[in-house]
Amino acid sequence: MDTLSIDVPWIQQLMPQGLPLHTSTLISGPGGSGKPLIGDTFVASWLRNGGSAVLISLQYPSTDFVYESLKTVAALDLHDYAQNVVFISLDVNAPEIAAAGNHLRANLVLPSVWDQAIERGCSLLPDTGPGIMVFGSALNLLLFSPTYGNDLLARLADLLQNDKRRTYFFSVSTSAKKEQIAHLETLADNLIMTRSEKQPFRLFMRVLRLKGVPFSDAEISVPIPPRSLAHVREIAEHSRRRVIPQISRI
């Protein structure tokens, strides 16, 4: 199994041989437990090793938050990797996929648009180094659609279980839609669980499954800066107030 070494000591402690390539990874845990921040560390290593990334962050109101998060958590300036990154943002009012440079806007709640947006994003990137990673955070928000939620769940399940053309890395919250999320957890090649504690706020991570390579299932405290953890909570509140109502109307 080909792998990518993740140049972060606390991840190397759990995944000494790195992340298996052309597999699917799901980070699952309660809302506000730092899942996208952990994902940032994998994305940063991916880009530093010559790979490309499609970034789908449903909980962020603009790409500025993605730049800020990667810089704070992983000391990576996305401006240095502009040719290797495509952003896909949720726009429930978009009649079709709109492109401006390396930024696509699309109504990702529509299953056919979800598929098209990912394929178009990947087509814009060089398939070099470890290849193309599709990193999607807060994808559980899509399941709030009363019309398309079940179809989107099937799309996510198929990507996690069957699509080995590229590497997928998704984060989902278990704070809602628990049965659907539990189903996705059974399908991913690699499964990482997170949780948090208050007073003081701390983030914990545990690897439950890793395809084809050894790993440690010990739970560790993740050394994410406190201000970044506070930022995650703020963004989670943004998702509840703006994104979920938008998706719930479709």
Buried (B, 14 or more C-beta within 10 A) or exposed (E): EEBBBBBBEBBEEBBBBBBBBBBBBBBBBBBBBBBBBBBBBBBBBBBBBBBBBBBBBBBBBEBEBBBBBBBBBBEBEBEEBEEBBBBBBBBBEBEEBEBEEBBBBBBBBBBEBBBBBBEBBBEBBEEEBBBBBBBBBBBBBBBBBEEBBEBBBEBBBEBBBEBEEBBBBBBBBBBBBEEBBEBBBEBBBBBBBBBBEEEEBBBBBBBBBBBEBEBEEEBBEBEBEEEBBEBBBEBBEBBBEEBBEBBEEB
